[in-house]
Amino acid sequence: MIKTVAALLLACGPYLLVAQAPVKASPSLHRTYRAGETLVYRMTGVNENWHYQIQADGIVKQDPGAPFLEEYRWSNLVSDNQKTDLTPGTAAFRQQLTLDPNRNPSMPDLAHVDPKLIGPITDFMTFYVDLWLAEKLGVLRKPGDHFYFKQGTPQSWADGQYVILGQSSIDFDFTWKSVDEASHIATLEIRHVPPEKSQVTLTADWMHTPVADTPNNWVGVNRTQDGKFHAAVGKETFDVEIKVSLVDGKILSGSLDNVVKTAERECTDQALTQCSDPKPHVINRKIDIILEQ
């Protein structure tokens, strides 16, 4: 089955397992929803050499008898300081997210979205799913609380066309860092770290050699325009910080720092046996969101 980047957070990992257990939801982080409520988030991002800003406009919805959800549309893209029109498929795309522990996050259909915006869309989802999981587990109840969640199940962003293989394997390290009593704002930290035993699919012998100080937990193989293959493997981590309103559970702001240390090769065959010498490459991404309304 072809999977998209959305599977990074949702593919048969902790969410499905937790969803089968009784809700332990943290009362401190509970999201209080009101149908018709609107939210506007501004996202700014740096993805290696690409700098961008984009806006997510949301509205709270509820089907009769069902838990609440937030539905977002994307607009106002500024790419490398140039206002950029969204593709028709991206403009028509609606992203459904939730912080309600009684509703499982849903994987979006990104088939008609501009590939350049799959990253921002799924990064936005990262903030929501991290906070959703923290509330669902119900372990973080006060400042200083900490919880390590073993996941490790490979998560895929391969589209089967351009991205032949794309997987990462991570665990979650949750900490309630602090609370501002005056403003009723909690700060949570969620570190996405390599598991003790990585479960990513490594299709060539050279991919098993660790690039950093842990087993390789990230792999990407892309088909190039000339029919060759760009292959990379390495260590991925990302640190997420979320500021949450203790009044109604809204995400007020968030930051995501993603680092991937890789060794990459150019290969002439899909089996990745006829390749150039490895070259080191560090991918750095920094994403910030803020609630403007």
C-alpha positions as CSV (number, residue, x, y, z in Angstrom):
1,M,0.0,0.0,0.0
2,I,1.3,3.4,-0.9
3,K,1.8,5.6,2.1
4,T,2.3,9.4,2.3
5,V,4.1,11.6,4.8
6,A,1.0,11.6,6.9
7,A,2.0,8.1,8.0
8,L,4.9,9.6,9.8
9,L,2.6,10.1,12.8
10,L,-0.2,7.7,12.3
11,A,0.9,4.4,10.8
12,C,0.0,1.5,13.1
13,G,2.1,3.0,15.9
14,P,1.3,4.1,19.4
15,Y,-1.9,5.9,18.4
16,L,-3.7,2.8,17.3
17,L,-2.5,0.9,20.4
18,V,-3.4,3.7,22.8
19,A,-6.7,4.2,21.1
20,Q,-7.7,0.6,22.1
21,A,-7.1,1.4,25.8
22,P,-9.4,3.3,28.1
23,V,-8.9,7.1,28.0
24,K,-6.7,8.3,30.9
25,A,-6.9,11.9,29.6
26,S,-5.0,14.4,31.6
27,P,-7.4,16.9,33.1
28,S,-4.7,19.6,33.1
29,L,-4.3,19.5,29.3
30,H,-7.9,18.9,28.4
31,R,-9.1,20.7,25.2
32,T,-12.5,22.4,25.7
33,Y,-14.2,22.7,22.3
34,R,-17.0,24.9,21.1
35,A,-18.6,24.3,17.8
36,G,-18.0,27.1,15.3
37,E,-14.9,28.4,17.1
38,T,-12.3,29.7,14.6
39,L,-8.5,29.6,14.9
40,V,-5.8,31.1,12.7
41,Y,-2.2,29.8,12.9
42,R,0.8,31.4,11.3
43,M,3.6,28.9,10.4
44,T,7.2,30.0,9.6
45,G,9.7,27.4,8.4
46,V,13.3,26.9,7.3
47,N,13.9,23.7,5.4
48,E,17.6,23.7,4.5
49,N,17.7,26.6,2.0
50,W,13.9,27.0,1.7
51,H,12.3,29.8,3.9
52,Y,8.6,30.1,4.0
53,Q,5.5,31.4,5.8
54,I,2.0,30.1,5.5
55,Q,-1.4,30.4,7.2
56,A,-3.8,27.8,8.5
57,D,-7.4,28.9,9.1
58,G,-9.5,26.5,11.2
59,I,-13.0,26.0,12.4
60,V,-14.2,23.6,15.1
61,K,-16.8,21.1,13.9
62,Q,-18.7,18.3,15.4
63,D,-20.8,15.6,13.7
64,P,-23.9,14.6,15.7
65,G,-22.9,12.3,18.5
66,A,-19.2,12.4,17.5
67,P,-16.2,14.0,19.2
68,F,-15.0,17.4,18.0
69,L,-12.4,18.1,15.3
70,E,-10.7,21.1,13.9
71,E,-10.8,21.6,10.1
72,Y,-8.1,23.8,8.4
73,R,-7.5,25.3,5.0
74,W,-4.1,26.6,3.9
75,S,-3.5,30.1,2.4
76,N,-1.1,33.1,2.1
77,L,2.1,31.2,1.2
78,V,5.2,33.3,1.1
79,S,8.0,31.2,-0.4
80,D,11.6,32.7,-0.2
81,N,10.1,36.2,0.3
82,Q,7.8,35.9,-2.7
83,K,4.0,35.6,-2.3
84,T,3.1,32.3,-4.1
85,D,-0.2,31.0,-5.3
86,L,-1.2,27.6,-4.0
87,T,-2.0,24.9,-6.5
88,P,-5.8,24.2,-7.0
89,G,-5.4,20.9,-5.2
90,T,-3.7,22.5,-2.2
91,A,-6.3,25.4,-2.0
92,A,-9.1,22.8,-2.0
93,F,-7.4,20.6,0.6
94,R,-9.0,20.5,4.1
95,Q,-7.0,19.1,7.0
96,Q,-8.8,17.6,10.0
97,L,-7.0,17.5,13.3
98,T,-8.2,16.9,16.9
99,L,-7.1,17.2,20.5
100,D,-10.1,15.2,21.7
101,P,-8.7,12.0,23.2
102,N,-11.9,10.2,22.2
103,R,-11.3,10.7,18.5
104,N,-8.3,9.2,16.7
105,P,-6.2,11.4,14.5
106,S,-7.0,10.7,10.8
107,M,-4.5,10.4,8.0
108,P,-5.1,13.1,5.3
109,D,-5.3,12.4,1.6
110,L,-2.3,14.3,0.2
111,A,-2.6,13.0,-3.3
112,H,-3.6,16.4,-4.8
113,V,-1.5,18.6,-2.6
114,D,1.6,20.4,-3.9
115,P,4.5,18.1,-2.8
116,K,6.4,21.2,-1.4
117,L,3.6,21.7,1.1
118,I,3.4,18.1,2.4
119,G,6.1,19.0,4.9
120,P,4.3,22.0,6.4
121,I,1.0,20.1,6.5
122,T,2.5,17.1,8.4
123,D,4.6,19.3,10.6
124,F,1.4,21.0,11.7
125,M,0.0,17.5,12.4
126,T,3.1,16.7,14.5
127,F,2.1,19.4,17.1
128,Y,-1.4,18.1,17.3
129,V,-0.6,14.4,17.5
130,D,2.1,15.0,20.1
131,L,-0.3,16.9,22.4
132,W,-3.1,14.5,21.6
133,L,-0.9,11.6,22.7
134,A,0.2,13.4,25.8
135,E,-3.4,14.0,26.9
136,K,-4.5,10.5,25.8
137,L,-1.8,8.8,27.9
138,G,-2.8,11.0,30.9
139,V,0.7,10.7,32.4
140,L,1.7,14.4,32.3
141,R,-0.4,16.1,35.0
142,K,2.0,18.7,36.5
143,P,5.3,20.4,35.9
144,G,8.2,18.0,36.2
145,D,6.3,14.9,35.0
146,H,8.2,12.8,32.5
147,F,7.3,9.8,30.4
148,Y,9.2,7.8,27.8
149,F,7.0,6.1,25.2
150,K,8.5,3.3,23.2
151,Q,7.2,3.2,19.6
152,G,9.9,2.3,17.1
153,T,7.5,1.1,14.4
154,P,8.7,2.3,11.0
155,Q,6.8,5.3,9.7
156,S,6.7,5.9,6.0
157,W,6.5,8.9,3.7
158,A,7.1,7.1,0.4
159,D,4.7,8.0,-2.4
160,G,5.8,5.1,-4.7
161,Q,6.7,7.5,-7.5
162,Y,9.3,10.0,-6.6
163,V,10.0,8.7,-3.1
164,I,10.7,5.0,-3.5
165,L,11.6,4.4,0.2
166,G,11.2,6.8,3.1
167,Q,11.1,5.7,6.7
168,S,12.0,6.8,10.2
169,S,11.9,4.9,13.5
170,I,11.4,7.0,16.7
171,D,10.4,6.8,20.3
172,F,8.8,9.7,22.3
173,D,10.2,11.4,25.3
174,F,7.6,13.6,27.0
175,T,8.3,16.2,29.7
176,W,6.1,18.9,31.3
177,K,8.7,21.6,31.5
178,S,7.0,24.4,33.3
179,V,3.8,26.3,33.9
180,D,3.2,30.1,34.0
181,E,0.6,30.5,36.8
182,A,-0.1,34.1,35.9
183,S,-1.0,33.4,32.3
184,H,-2.1,29.8,32.8
185,I,0.2,28.5,30.1
186,A,2.0,25.1,30.2
187,T,5.2,24.3,28.3
188,L,5.6,20.7,27.1
189,E,8.7,19.2,25.5
190,I,8.4,16.1,23.3
191,R,11.7,14.7,22.0
192,H,11.5,12.3,19.1
193,V,14.6,10.1,19.5
194,P,16.1,6.9,17.9
195,P,14.9,3.7,19.6
196,E,17.3,1.2,21.1
197,K,16.7,-1.0,18.0
198,S,15.8,0.7,14.8
199,Q,13.2,-1.0,12.6
200,V,13.6,0.9,9.3
201,T,14.0,-1.1,6.1
202,L,17.6,-1.0,4.9
203,T,17.7,-2.5,1.4
204,A,21.5,-2.3,0.8
205,D,24.4,-3.6,2.9
206,W,26.1,-0.2,3.1
207,M,23.0,1.3,4.8
208,H,23.6,-0.7,8.0
209,T,26.8,1.1,8.9
210,P,25.9,3.7,11.5
211,V,26.3,7.3,10.4
212,A,26.2,8.7,13.9
213,D,26.2,7.3,17.5
214,T,23.1,5.2,17.2
215,P,21.8,2.6,14.7
216,N,20.5,4.3,11.6
217,N,16.8,5.2,12.2
218,W,16.2,7.2,9.0
219,V,16.3,6.2,5.3
220,G,15.3,7.9,2.1
221,V,15.5,6.8,-1.5
222,N,14.3,9.1,-4.3
223,R,14.1,8.5,-8.0
224,T,15.9,11.2,-9.9
225,Q,14.8,12.8,-13.2
226,D,17.5,11.0,-15.2
227,G,16.3,7.6,-14.0
228,K,18.9,7.1,-11.3
229,F,18.4,6.9,-7.5
230,H,19.4,9.3,-4.7
231,A,19.8,7.2,-1.5
232,A,20.6,8.4,2.0
233,V,20.6,6.9,5.5
234,G,21.3,8.2,8.9
235,K,20.2,9.4,12.3
236,E,17.1,11.6,12.8
237,T,15.9,13.5,15.9
238,F,13.5,16.3,16.4
239,D,12.6,18.3,19.4
240,V,9.1,19.7,19.8
241,E,8.1,22.4,22.3
242,I,4.4,23.3,22.7
243,K,2.8,26.0,24.8
244,V,-0.7,25.0,25.8
245,S,-3.5,27.1,27.4
246,L,-4.6,25.6,30.7
247,V,-7.8,27.4,30.3
248,D,-9.1,25.6,27.2
249,G,-6.3,23.3,26.0
250,K,-5.5,25.2,22.8
251,I,-2.1,25.1,21.3
252,L,-0.8,28.7,21.6
253,S,2.5,28.2,20.0
254,G,4.9,25.5,19.0
255,S,8.5,25.0,17.7
256,L,10.0,22.0,16.0
257,D,13.7,21.5,15.5
258,N,14.6,18.6,13.1
259,V,18.1,17.3,12.4
260,V,19.0,14.4,10.1
261,K,22.6,13.4,9.9
262,T,23.0,11.3,6.7
263,A,25.4,9.6,4.4
264,E,24.1,9.9,0.8
265,R,25.0,8.2,-2.5
266,E,24.0,8.4,-6.1
267,C,23.1,5.0,-7.5
268,T,22.3,3.7,-11.0
269,D,20.2,0.7,-9.9
270,Q,17.2,0.5,-7.6
271,A,18.9,-2.3,-5.6
272,L,21.5,0.4,-4.6
273,T,24.5,-1.7,-5.3
274,Q,26.1,0.4,-8.0
275,C,26.6,3.7,-6.1
276,S,29.0,6.6,-5.7
277,D,31.1,7.1,-2.6
278,P,29.1,8.3,0.4
279,K,28.9,12.0,1.1
280,P,27.9,13.4,4.5
281,H,24.9,15.7,4.5
282,V,23.0,17.3,7.5
283,I,19.4,18.2,7.0
284,N,18.3,21.0,9.3
285,R,14.6,22.1,9.6
286,K,13.1,24.7,12.0
287,I,9.3,25.1,12.2
288,D,7.4,27.6,14.4
289,I,3.6,28.1,14.7
290,I,1.7,30.7,16.7
291,L,-2.0,31.2,17.3
292,E,-3.0,34.6,15.9
293,Q,-6.7,34.3,16.6
